[in-house]
Amino acid sequence: MSAADKAKHLLANADQTLQQYQVKMEQKRHTTLGLLFKPFPSLTLTKIASERRNIEKLIKDGRGQKAIVLTNQLIELAFQGLQYYHAYDRFFLGLSITSSFIGWLLYLLTLLLGDKYKLTELDKINRQATDKVIELFFLVISSAVVVLLYVQSVPLMYYIYSLLPLILWFLVSNRYHIIKTTIKQMSRKNALELAAGLLATEVMVGSFFYRQLLSVGLLCLGLWPLIAALACGTSDKPVCTKWLVSCITLAIFPLLPVVGHRANYSLVLLAGLILVVAVANLISRSYLVTSTFTSNTRSTLIIQLVVLLTTVYLVYSNSVSVTSKKSSPLFNKVLSWVILGSSFIQPMMSDTRVIQRLVTIAIAFLAPYLLMSIAYESLFCIALCSLLICWLDIELNLTRLKSSLYSLDFCQQTEKEIDSDSGESDQPLSVNDTRCAFIFIFLILTAFFGTGNIASINSFDPASVYCFLTVFNPFVMGSLLMWKVITPFILVSCVLCAVRMITDTPIKNLLLLVLIISDLMGLHFFFLVRNYGSWLDIGTSISHYIIVMAMITFVMILMCLAYLLTTINISSCSSRSRQRPNQQSMLLNKKTLIVAI
């Protein structure tokens, strides 16, 4: 084929691309006011006609190579124009979404601080005139925006994007006195705490891309009790030392390669043996010191010891089957499903005192987690549990609560919340609330990224579910994998219930803080969403944004599940529930209402 023929075919392709370009340009011209419309400067209709004439003349003159070069340049300009009109409203939409994010964050902040800075009756009277001016201002602006959008015949979604920031900023303007008072009363210490919180948020954002940042965060977290002890003038060296060692131990795992590249059942068996020794030690201590555990908890621990021994055997048997490339026996699969199903019942058989219930919850959920482990993730979960127990000790030490962890009871705290006349919403924000929320979110992210990332979850090793099934079943395998991912989250959430009891953190403040932190991270990830590159890069950027935006919903579900796991007692709470049949439902309704808000 001659150069002239190639140029003709290439020109035909250019004509098709130019037609798409012109259609896209006319669509934007139709939905934009004439005064506001800005055409793509590098490729006007006049230039298109001029370039086509030049190319056709070159083809007629037999200068095919030159015509091919000009045609390729024209096609490249057409693609750039298509991209320009495709992203024509990006700045407007991005500005609307960003202003909505900022307005929403400020409104949440006023809700969080609203109980601390309440208006007096005199202030309310003085603000009536100002409120009317603000309402009139936003009414005029909203009306003008609606008229402009209607004239341009834009889609309905543009109305939402345009009016939502106005609504949110109107709500903020009605509570601006809270922000004003907060800024006036902010001390240097408060400014440093705010800067530290923003830095911690950035570290958590970076951990989505670099797991190693979790190790840095854990090392900083390990030093936190020492700094707090110096500030308070008191310190408990054994507790601080255990906390630091636990943080350093857990910080090792994000530095390791993600789980799934290679199976290592020796590490899983080692984790199982550690758990067996630990539970056996707890049982022996319960007999030596009878006040440590009640008889119900002791019986539950004995049952869980048998379950753990069975789990270790199943892991060993499964490793042999995988090595010899044979299917796992049916009896082993049945036992695995029984262990998984009983993990929900085992904790409810123990006493509701904090340490007893948390220990049985951890052992109950670690048993099926071992069955789904193929490498060091089981050791990671054990290290996470030790850190969570140290977290309880640290909070107890900082709050100087006279009660011990062995005497605190989840059910007593439940009854205290039910019988409280003031309610949680009247309690102002405190440093304990902020610290509790930040540590909780950081540990949730550590539980998620400590052994892998989004890519490793998408390409998981089917060997992790061989104890349960060996026939390919995407739904069941996906459900088991999801349960494996959620298990550390449940452990962190259950410990958070105990921390709330120690620090007296209101659930409303906690959820609002989680919502503020997740929205700050969501605003960051909004600017990192990509529409170019590989499908993995695009999907990962979108997944990060969705994860942080859905975090508050996920946290509320975890809190409800943790509440059930820590308060329900099959053996002893049945009589208590008969005496007070409606109180637990009242509390559940109360918490559901707070969650809805």
NORKA-V458560 format. One record per pair of residues at least 24 apart in sequence whose ideal C-beta (glycine too) atoms are under 8 Angstrom apart, sorted by the first residue. I is the first residue (numbers start at 1). J is the second residue. Records with the same first field share a line. If there is no record, write none. Layout:
I = J ; J
This chain:
2 = 64
3 = 64 ; 65 ; 67 ; 68
4 = 59 ; 62 ; 64 ; 67
5 = 64
6 = 64 ; 68
7 = 55 ; 58 ; 59 ; 64 ; 67 ; 68 ; 71
8 = 59
10 = 68 ; 71 ; 72 ; 75
11 = 52 ; 55 ; 56 ; 59 ; 67 ; 71
13 = 75
14 = 71 ; 74 ; 75 ; 78
17 = 75 ; 78 ; 79 ; 82
18 = 48 ; 74 ; 78
20 = 78 ; 82
21 = 78 ; 81 ; 82 ; 85
22 = 48
24 = 81 ; 82 ; 85 ; 86
25 = 81 ; 85
27 = 85
28 = 85 ; 88
30 = 153
31 = 152 ; 153 ; 154
32 = 88 ; 152
33 = 148 ; 151 ; 152
40 = 80 ; 81 ; 84 ; 85
42 = 77 ; 80 ; 81
43 = 77 ; 78 ; 80 ; 81
48 = 74
89 = 158
93 = 161
96 = 161 ; 162 ; 164 ; 165
97 = 161 ; 526
98 = 523 ; 526
99 = 165 ; 169
100 = 161 ; 164 ; 165 ; 168
101 = 519 ; 522 ; 523 ; 526
102 = 523
103 = 165 ; 168 ; 169 ; 171 ; 172
104 = 168 ; 519
105 = 516 ; 519 ; 520 ; 523
106 = 172 ; 179
107 = 168 ; 171 ; 172 ; 175
108 = 512 ; 515 ; 516 ; 519
109 = 178 ; 179 ; 516
110 = 172 ; 175 ; 178 ; 179
111 = 512
112 = 429 ; 509 ; 512 ; 513 ; 516
113 = 178 ; 182 ; 428 ; 429
114 = 175 ; 178
115 = 425 ; 426 ; 427 ; 428 ; 429
116 = 428 ; 429
117 = 177 ; 178 ; 181 ; 182
119 = 177
123 = 177
127 = 177
131 = 174
134 = 170 ; 173 ; 174
135 = 170
138 = 166 ; 169 ; 170 ; 173
141 = 166
142 = 166
193 = 431 ; 434
197 = 434 ; 438
198 = 520
200 = 438 ; 442
201 = 517 ; 520 ; 521 ; 524
202 = 524
204 = 441 ; 442 ; 445 ; 517 ; 521
205 = 521 ; 524 ; 525
207 = 445 ; 449
208 = 445 ; 449 ; 525 ; 544 ; 547
211 = 254 ; 255 ; 258 ; 449 ; 450 ; 453
212 = 254 ; 255
213 = 254
214 = 251 ; 254 ; 445 ; 446 ; 449 ; 450
215 = 251 ; 252 ; 254 ; 255
216 = 251
217 = 442 ; 446
218 = 247 ; 248 ; 250 ; 251 ; 254 ; 446
219 = 247 ; 248 ; 251
221 = 247 ; 439 ; 442
222 = 246 ; 247 ; 248 ; 251
225 = 394 ; 397 ; 398
228 = 398
232 = 398
234 = 400
236 = 397
239 = 390 ; 393 ; 394 ; 397
240 = 394
242 = 390 ; 393
243 = 387 ; 390 ; 391 ; 393 ; 394
246 = 383 ; 386 ; 387 ; 390
247 = 387
249 = 383 ; 386 ; 387
250 = 380 ; 383 ; 384 ; 387 ; 446 ; 450
253 = 376 ; 379 ; 380 ; 383 ; 450 ; 451
254 = 446 ; 449 ; 450
256 = 376
258 = 451 ; 452 ; 453 ; 455 ; 456
259 = 374 ; 375 ; 376 ; 377 ; 451 ; 452 ; 456
260 = 374 ; 375 ; 452 ; 456 ; 459 ; 460 ; 461
262 = 375
263 = 322 ; 374 ; 375 ; 461 ; 463
264 = 374 ; 375 ; 376
265 = 315 ; 316 ; 318 ; 319 ; 322 ; 374
267 = 375 ; 376 ; 378 ; 379
268 = 315 ; 319 ; 370 ; 373 ; 374 ; 375 ; 378
269 = 312 ; 315 ; 316 ; 319
270 = 379
271 = 370 ; 373 ; 378 ; 379 ; 381 ; 382
272 = 308 ; 311 ; 312 ; 315 ; 370 ; 378
273 = 312
274 = 379 ; 382
275 = 308 ; 363 ; 366 ; 370 ; 382
276 = 305 ; 308 ; 309 ; 312
279 = 304 ; 305 ; 308 ; 363
280 = 305
282 = 359
291 = 406
292 = 406
293 = 351 ; 356
294 = 350 ; 351 ; 353 ; 356
296 = 349 ; 350 ; 351 ; 571 ; 572
297 = 350 ; 351 ; 353 ; 356 ; 359 ; 360
299 = 349
300 = 346 ; 347 ; 349 ; 350 ; 360
301 = 350 ; 359 ; 360 ; 363
303 = 346 ; 349
304 = 346 ; 360 ; 363 ; 364 ; 367
307 = 339 ; 342 ; 346 ; 367
308 = 363 ; 367
310 = 335 ; 339
311 = 339 ; 367 ; 368 ; 370 ; 371
312 = 370
314 = 339 ; 371 ; 467
315 = 370 ; 371 ; 373 ; 467
318 = 371 ; 466 ; 467
321 = 466
322 = 463 ; 466
327 = 470
328 = 466 ; 467 ; 470
332 = 467
333 = 467 ; 468 ; 469
336 = 368 ; 371 ; 467 ; 468
337 = 468
339 = 367 ; 368 ; 371
340 = 368 ; 371 ; 468 ; 483
343 = 367 ; 368
345 = 570
347 = 565
348 = 565 ; 568 ; 569 ; 570
349 = 569 ; 570 ; 571
350 = 569
351 = 569 ; 572
352 = 409 ; 410 ; 411 ; 566 ; 567 ; 569 ; 572 ; 573
353 = 406 ; 407 ; 408 ; 409 ; 410
354 = 392 ; 405 ; 406 ; 408 ; 409 ; 410 ; 498 ; 501
355 = 405 ; 406
356 = 406
357 = 410 ; 494 ; 565 ; 566
358 = 388 ; 389 ; 392 ; 494 ; 495 ; 498 ; 566
361 = 490 ; 491 ; 494 ; 565 ; 566
362 = 491
365 = 487 ; 490 ; 491
366 = 487
368 = 483 ; 487
369 = 484 ; 487
371 = 467 ; 468
372 = 464 ; 465 ; 467 ; 468 ; 480 ; 481 ; 483 ; 484
373 = 464 ; 484
374 = 461 ; 463 ; 464
375 = 451
376 = 451
377 = 451 ; 452
380 = 450 ; 451
381 = 487 ; 488 ; 491
384 = 443 ; 446 ; 447 ; 450 ; 488 ; 491 ; 492
385 = 491
387 = 443
388 = 443 ; 491 ; 492 ; 495
389 = 495
391 = 439 ; 495 ; 499
392 = 495 ; 498 ; 499 ; 502
395 = 436 ; 499 ; 502 ; 503
396 = 502
398 = 432
399 = 432 ; 502 ; 503
401 = 502
405 = 498
408 = 498 ; 501 ; 502
410 = 497 ; 498 ; 501 ; 566 ; 567
411 = 567 ; 569 ; 573 ; 576
413 = 501
414 = 567 ; 584 ; 587
415 = 580 ; 583
417 = 587 ; 590
418 = 583 ; 586 ; 587
424 = 506 ; 507 ; 508 ; 509 ; 594
425 = 506 ; 508 ; 594
427 = 504 ; 506 ; 509
429 = 509
430 = 505 ; 509
432 = 503 ; 504 ; 505
433 = 503 ; 505 ; 506 ; 509 ; 510 ; 513
434 = 513
436 = 496 ; 499 ; 500 ; 503 ; 505 ; 510
437 = 509 ; 510 ; 513 ; 514 ; 517
438 = 513 ; 517
440 = 492 ; 496 ; 499 ; 510 ; 514
441 = 514 ; 517 ; 518 ; 551
443 = 492
444 = 489 ; 492 ; 551 ; 555
447 = 488 ; 489 ; 491 ; 492
448 = 485 ; 488 ; 489
450 = 488
454 = 540 ; 543 ; 544
455 = 536 ; 540
457 = 481 ; 485
489 = 554 ; 558
490 = 558 ; 561 ; 562 ; 565
493 = 555 ; 558 ; 559 ; 561 ; 562
494 = 562 ; 565 ; 566
496 = 559 ; 562
497 = 559 ; 562 ; 563 ; 566
498 = 566
507 = 559 ; 591 ; 594
508 = 594 ; 597
511 = 552 ; 555 ; 556 ; 559 ; 594 ; 595
514 = 551 ; 552 ; 555
515 = 552
518 = 548 ; 549 ; 551 ; 552
519 = 549
521 = 548 ; 551
522 = 548 ; 549
556 = 595
559 = 591 ; 595
560 = 591 ; 595
563 = 588 ; 591
